[in-house]
Amino acid sequence: MLKISERHKAAAVKVLTERVYNPVFFRKLASYGIPANTGEEKAQLLKLASELRQQLNQIYGRTFEEQPEADVITAAQNFVKDTPSIKAAALVYKQMLNS
């Protein structure tokens, strides 16, 4: 297995966070009527989500993630396939999870 540098790992996480996780997270919040209009609001909401996730882990030992619908999975796979930087970051992240 190819060893990935800490710099490449951090870059992969940054790409996935900024281009995949954050946009989906904030769109979902907006769909519930919770807008995040400023950088400060976004930072506060991300921190709150992290704290809630940690509390769930402490209480239940593991979080229960909502499974996406098949069409969402297909759209995500196409997005990754069609976006080289996302694909590269996802491959690095997958290797991080498997190591």
Secondary structure by P-SEA (a helix, b strand, c coil): cccccaaaaaaaaaaaaacccaaaaaaaaaaaccccccaaaaaaaaaaaaaaaaaaaaaccccbbbbbcaaaaaaaaaaaaacaaaaaaaaaaaaaaac
